[in-house]
Amino acid sequence: MRLRANVFVKLALGVFLIFAFVTILNLSMQVNTLKEKQYDLAQQVADKQIQVEKLRDEYASEIDDEYIKRVAKEELGYHDPGEIIYYNDLTK
């Protein structure tokens, strides 16, 4: 009877150790995945902070003729009279 209990205890301990190993391995993989996600999100935050700084600088700058010309050309597609615009649709 003592021998059966001893085998059962060893079997239960073996199953528990396998379960613990698999659980630790799974948690380790989850931690690595979350660290990668954290790094990606930190990069996105840094990019957004740069965009915010650019927008703050643009908002703080005075609206002068150069600013109006730049916005008209870049965002609205306007051009100066007599200005020739060349388009290049060739890809490298």
Secondary structure as GFF3:
##gff-version 3
##sequence-region A 1 92
A	DSSP	alpha_helix	2	60	.	.	.	ID=ss1
A	DSSP	alpha_helix	65	74	.	.	.	ID=ss2
###
